[in-house]
């Protein structure tokens, strides 16, 4: 049987083009981190140096020629790489996905600087490059009328026009010999001082140094990087107006570490450091990340770096419950034949098989196999925290009403006599049906289908596979469990809490570790203690603060514990999904739990009165 249809077509495809490159660049530029262009231009310089096969240098500096002639500071970067000819610059700079290096999904995309730098500098980016001693210049800018990005056209001395022009040797930077490149960032307008730190900069006086040191783990041995600091000071002031060596985080961490190592997980290597307790933790924070934090490591660059409050939370999730200020974790994904590890186009985060990194999975595995040195360090820090044994008293108070919390738990076992659902395997709060007796400890598909199809689901429409839901849960044994979380009162004073952690919040709950951290510095607790201690007539020398503090903490702790146990009862409910439970146990929600005062005040006065008697007779109502 013959067919008149053409299978292959026999012709050529029509290549896809971009109708509005300006819009595309602006849109991609929005995906870049605010200071991403520092990385992109540094990376271009590093690759240019590596192509020469000899050691080289990268300098971030003020364009002093521009400043002397135009009286405005412009940021520039100079590298001693292989340089470019005029024709090469037309090709590599004015084509969106073009690069002097090999392009691949794991290497150079050829678009980074054009996206990250050009969109931040619509006034223009000047490229000056020398190759074989000959210097040429182009300017990439945004046309204010059309919105398109492209190369400025220059009129030469002979009356002809070109998109690049040759330069006199007088403007060649002294750092460049026969080859190298200088890139000048003009900003949004000609009068803009591009040496001024953007509002997003973490360390305004050292913003370039801080960004590059915290973006890179280390540089190749044959590439040195320096960045200008103190540019507002006179050039003769060599104490403040200096160029700092940029080394990346590794050199600093190795120099200031007490212990370090590499811990292998199934799909990642964890590089870890325990930092020394020394002034450098604070004094060096302006140009490196000098205190505890977490990041992903890939090709000697750092991604998804978490510091301050976010860093503390991630470290705690990895089992570093105390001493977070002194612990650094870099997780380096292990690439194999079955994984695709790359970055997004803007190189702002890593992708593993097209998905974000499995931070939670790594955390669980790391907690279970934590290096001995780290575990001992955390335990030593925990030993320094003042223990408050309130749980026993709270359990005694709640003993008579624990049935209201409906706390039960079932452990899945093949020969179990109970059937339990997923929610009843949690620390508290079974859903309807938990604890139903198992018929023979299991049940086959046939019996389940028959019951479902002719039983409670009869007549139901929609996804017919809903009819095949396994009935009654999994075979389990009922076990006694303690729904009460582990409680730790923490404070800045004893170093158990960082300033940024739980700032003006009452508490934090870590469900994976069933641990409740309560902020002893929270103003609600402090205000209650202060009020109860302000007795008009107390016995001279009587020290009641410690007693009052302990009583106040005990009652607020009970409120938080009850909230956590109660919320877990809602797991598995129709209206309480994972996100809702997470929100209900968040720092914000737990803070609202302790905002009521009346009953706590009464309970505290009663306990204080019984312990201190007449000493507290004049405590204000």
C-alpha positions, 0 to 999 in steps of 0.5 A, a space after each residue: 500500500 502506497 502513501 502520498 504523504 511526505 515523511 521527512 519533508 526533504 527540505 531545511 528547517 527555518 531557524 528560530 529568531 528573536 523578535 525583541 532582543 531588548 525585551 528578552 535581555 531585560 526579562 532575563 536580567 530580572 532573574 539575575 542576583 543584583 550583583 551577579 555581574 561581578 561574578 560574570 565579568 570575573 569569570 570571563 577574565 578568569 577564563 581569558 587568563 586560563 586560555 593563555 596558559 600562563 599566570 594572570 591577574 584580575 583587578 576590580 578598580 576605579 577607571 582613573 582615566 575616566 575619573 581624571 577626565 570626566 570627574 566621575 567614578 566608573 567601576 572597571 575590571 581589568 584582566 591579563 587574559 588573551 584579549 580580543 581583536 575588533 572582529 572577535 569583539 563584534 562576534 563575542 559581545 554583540 551576539 547573545 549566545 556567543 563565547 570565546 570559551 567552549 559552551 556547554 550546559 556545565 560550562 560557559 553559556 555565553 550570555 552571563 555578562 550580557 544579561 547581568 551587566 548590560 541590563 544594569 548599565 543601559 548607558 553602556 559597557 565599554 570593552 577595551 581589549 589588546 591582542 598582540 599589542 593592538 588595542 580596540 574598543 567597542 561600547 555595548 548600550 541600550 538604545 533609549 528610543 528602541 529599547 534594543 541593545 547593541 554596539 555604538 557606531 563610531 566615526 573614525 578620523 578618516 570619515 568612515 564608520 565602524 562599530 569598533 575603533 583602535 586605541 592609542 597606547 596612552 590609554 592602555 592600563 599599566 597592568 596589561 602587556 601584549 594582551 588583556 581586556 578592560 571593561 568599564 561600567 557606565 551605569 544608568 546615566 553618564 553622571 552615575 558613580 558606579 563605584 558606589 555600592 548598590 543598595 543590595 550590597 552587604 558591606 558598602 565599603 567593601 562590597 566588591 570584595 565581600 561579594 567575590 569572596 563569598 561567591 567563590 570557594 577558591 580561585 585557580 593557582 594561576 589566577 589572582 584577583 584583587 578589588 579596590 577598597 577605600 576609593 573615596 580616600 586620596 590615592 596617596 592614602 595607601 592605608 585605606 585606598 587599597 586593593 584587597 586580595 580576593 581568595 574565596 572562602 576556602 582560604 579564610 575558613 582553613 586559616 580560622 578553623 579548629 576542626 574540618 573535614 569532608 563527610 560523604 553522603 549518598 548524593 553529596 559531599 559535605 565540607 565542614 568547618 568548626 571555626 575558632 572562637 576568636 575576634 575574627 568571627 566578627 572583625 572579618 565579616 566585612 570582606 568574607 562570610 566569617 561566621 557560621 553559614 551553609 551553601 552549595 558548592 559547585 565548580 569552586 563557586 558557592 550557591 544558595 548561601 544561607 546566613 544570619 537567620 536563614 543560615 541558623 535555621 538551616 544549620 539547626 535542620 542539619 542537627 547543629 542545634 547549638 554553636 551555629 555561629 561557629 559551624 560552616 557547611 558546604 554541600 557539594 552534589 555528587 555527579 554521576 552518569 544518572 544525574 544532570 547537575 547544572 545551574 539556571 541560565 542566570 547562574 543564581 542557583 543549582 539544579 539537580 536533574 532539573 529540580 532544586 537541590 534536596 536540602 531536606 534529604 541531605 539534612 536527614 542523612 547528615 543528622 543520622 551520620 554526623 561527624 564525631 567532631 561536630 557531634 561532640 562540639 554541639 553537645 559541648 555547647 548544649 552542656 553550657 545551656 542552663 537546663 530548666 526541668 519544667 516538662 515533668 511539672 507540665 506533664 503532671 498538670 496535663 495528666 488528667 486531660 491528655 485524652 483531650 489531645 487524643 495522643 496515640 501512636 502506631 508503629 508499622 509492623 508486618 504482623 501488627 494487630 492494628 491498622 493505622 494511617 500515615 497521620 497516626 505515625 506522627 508524634 500526636 494527633 491520629 485521624 479518623 480510623 486510626 487504631 482499627 483492628 486489622 483482619 489478619 494483619 493485612 488484606 489482599 487487593 481483591 478483598 480491598 477492591 471488593 469492599 471498596 467498589 460495593 461498600 462506602 464508595 458506591 456511586 462515586 465518580 471522578 478518578 476511578 482509581 480512587 476506588 482502589 484506595 487501600 482500606 484501613 491503613 497499614 498493619 501496626 502495633 500500638 506503642 506508648 509515645 511521649 508527644 512532648 517536645 524536647 525544650 531548650 530555653 536559649 538566650 544571647 547572654 550565654 551564646 545559645 541564641 544568635 542575635 538574628 535568630 528568633 529576633 522578637 519571636 517567642 519560639 521556634 519548633 523543629 518538627 524533624 527533631 521534635 525540639 522546641 527552642 524558646 527565646 528567653 530574651 523575648 519581651 513578653 517573658 521579660 515584661 512579665 518577670 519584671 512586673 512580678 518582681 516589682 514588689 513595693 515591700 520586699 525583704 532586704 537582700 531577698 533574691 526573687 528574680 531567679 524564682 520568678 523567672 523559673 515560674 514565668 518560664 514554666 507557664 509560658 512553656 506549657 502554653 507552647 507545648 500545649 499548642 504544639 501537641 494540639 496542632 499535631 492532632 490536626 494532621 491528616 484533616 481535610 482542611 489542614 494540609 502540610 502547608 497549614 500545619 507548617 504555618 501553625 507551628 511557625 515562629 509567628 504562630 507560636 509567638 501569638 500563642 504566648 500573647 495572652 497574659 491574664 491567666 498566665 499572670 494569675 497562675 504565676 502569682 499563685 505559684 510565686 505566693 506559695 514559694 515566697 510567701 509574704 515576700 511577695 505580698 505587695 506584688 502589684 495586681 
